């Protein structure tokens, strides 16, 4: 009788473990993973200048680009960003804050280059594996003077 109860308990525990591993990650876990991937991607591209490494590690099989100055797809991203980085050795990016909801991650970035400083907002969409598959962005130069005392960051 005791042996049967132990066997039943073991079977129940094994079943619960199997069910638990089949459940999707908690939404907060997915958002945390996606945010970490986007932050690492951004740093690898703009600060480490390892575009190919970032593509291999963080971009999905297909990549949809909404920036009107960069061609669509992975090759378009590679060509556009590599050309920009090669043209300006002063490019640096500092992520000031991130916001994540579901499969979207937004970054608010202080971007510096030979042209000056810009405030950049990027939106990334990631797939279920945490790979970047879509990108939108807007950029605004930081002016020398503003109509108020607030910063852009």
Buried (B, 14 or more C-beta within 10 A) or exposed (E): EEEEEEEEEEEEEEEEEEEEEEEEEEEEEBBEBBBBBBBBBBBBBBEEBBBEEBBEEBBBEEBEBEBEEBEEEBEBBBBBBBEBBEEEEEBEBBBBEBEBEEBBBBBBBBBBBEEEBBBBBBBBBBBEEBBBBBBBBEEEEBEEEEEEEEEBE
